Amino acid sequence: MTPEMRQFTIITLVPVALLGCAAWFGGIWIIAALLYLTGFARLLDRVVLAERAESEFPAGTALSVTLAISHFALLALSVLALAGEWMGLLEKLGLFVAAGMFFGQVSNANAHELIHRSSRLLHRLGMWVYISLLFGHHTSAHVLIHHRYVATRNDPNTSRRGESFYRFALRAWLGSFREGYAAEAARLAKINRPTWRNPYVVYVSGAVGFIVIALLISPLTLLAYVLLAGHAQMQLLMSDYVQHYGLMRPIKENGKPAPIGPQHSWNSPHWFTSAMMLNATRHSDHHAHPTRHYPALRLPEAAPMLPKPLPIMGAIALCPPVWRKIMDPLVDKVSDA
C-alpha cells in the first residue's frame, strides 16, 4: 500500500470504527465520532498542507468496497440504536448528527466513486448504497443529467447565484428524479427495451424494501431510518450546492453551452476533508475526467477554490445571507475572469 492510499484508508476507516462503537456503546464514543468529523477534521485541514496532485495513484478499489460494505453495517447499527431504548435523548441526537454526516459525506463520496466505475459489480454496489439512503435515482441522474448539463439551467443539481440551499434542495431532488427517469426511459426506447428494465424499478422497489424491513421491526425504527436517510440526502445535496454555486457556462451562438471547464466547479485544497471525502473536493478534475479514480484526481491551477473546507462551507450555506455575502463576490470574480 502506498503512503497516499494509507492516508485514504486511515482517514476514512477511523470514523467507521468510531461510529460503530458509538452506535453500540453510546456515551463517549458518540462525542469522539462527532469530534473526529468536525473539530478534528477542521484542525488538520488548517495545519496540514495538501498533498501534491500531480502523481498517479492506485485505483483504491479495495478501500471503496470496504467502505461500501461498512456502510450497510453502520446504517443498520445506527438506525437500531436511534430506535432503541438504551440511549438517552442527547446521545441519540449526537449519533444522528454524526451518522448523517458520515453517510452524507463519506458514504456518498464512495458511492459516487463506484457508480462511475466501468465494472458492473462496483457500479451496482454504489447504486445500492444510494438505494439504502432512499436516493437511488441519483445513480442515473448524476451520470446522465448532471455530467451532461452541469453549469447550465438544464441541470437540476447546479445551484444558481442568489439561490438559497433550501430552495435548491427541493428543486434538485425533484428535478433530478424526474430528469433521470426521462433519460433512462429515452435510453430504453432507443434500444427497444421494455419499460420494466428501467433502473428506476430497482431504485423504487429497493427503497420500498428497506422501508418495509424497518417498519417490520417497529414504527420507531422506520421513523429513525427515514430521518437518517433524509439527513444524509441533505448532505449530498449540500455538496452539489456548494460545488457548483453560481458557476454557469455561457451559451454560444448556436444555442449550445460552452464546453465544461475547470472554472465551472468549486474545489477545495484542504487535505484532511479531501481525503475523508475521497477527493470529491477536486471537482473540476472529476468533471473533466469522470472515470478517473479518486486517488488520481488533481487540482487544476485555473479551478476556483472555496475559501474554507467543503463541510464548513456547507454549514455556512445553512445561513443564506452569510453564504451570499461570502460567495457572490467570488462568483462574480470567476465570471469576470
C-alpha positions, 0 to 999 in steps of 0.5 A: 500500500502506498503512503497516499492510499494509507492516508485514504484508508486511515482517514476514512476507516477511523470514523467507521470504527468510531461510529460503530462503537458509538452506535453500540456503546453510546456515551463517549464514543458518540462525542469522539465520532462527532469530534473526529468529523468536525473539530478534528477534521477542521484542525488538520485541514488548517495545519496540514498542507495538501498533498501534491496532485500531480502523481498517479495513484492506485485505483483504491478499489479495495478501500471503496468496497470496504467502505461500501460494505461498512456502510450497510453495517453502520446504517443498520447499527445506527438506525437500531440504536436511534430506535432503541431504548438504551440511549438517552435523548442527547446521545441519540441526537449526537449519533444522528448528527454524526451518522448523517454526516458520515453517510452524507459525506463519506458514504456518498463520496464512495458511492459516487466513486463506484457508480462511475466505475466501468465494472458492473459489480462496483457500479451496482454496489454504489447504486445500492448504497444510494438505494439504502439512503432512499436516493437511488435515482441519483445513480442515473441522474448524476451520470446522465443529467448532471455530467451532461448539463452541469453549469447550465439551467438544464441541470437540476443539481447546479445551484444558481447565484442568489439561490438559497440551499433550501430552495435548491434542495427541493428543486434538485431532488425533484428535478433530478428524479424526474430528469433521470427517469426521462433519460433512462426511459429515452435510453430504453426506447432507443434500444427497444427495451421494455419499460420494466428494465428501467433502473428506476424499478430497482431504485423504487422497489429497493427503497420500498424494501428497506422501508418495509424491513424497518417498519417490520421491526417497529414504527420507531425504527422506520421513523429513525431510518427515514430521518437518517436517510433524509439527513444524509440526502441533505448532505449530498445535496449540500455538496452539489450546492456548494460545488457548483454555486453560481458557476454557469457556462455561457451559451454560444451562438448556436444555442449550445453551452460552452464546453465544461471547464475547470472554472465551472466547479468549486474545489477545495485544497484542504487535505484532511476533508479531501481525503475523508471525502475521497477527493470529491473536493477536486471537482473540476478534475472529476468533471473533466475526467469522470472515470478517473479514480479518486486517488488520481484526481488533481487540482487544476491551477485555473479551478476556483477554490472555496475559501474554507473546507467543503463541510464548513462551507456547507454549514455556512450555506445553512445561513443564506445571507452569510453564504451570499455575502461570502460567495457572490463576490467570488462568483462574480470574480470567476465570471469576470475572469 
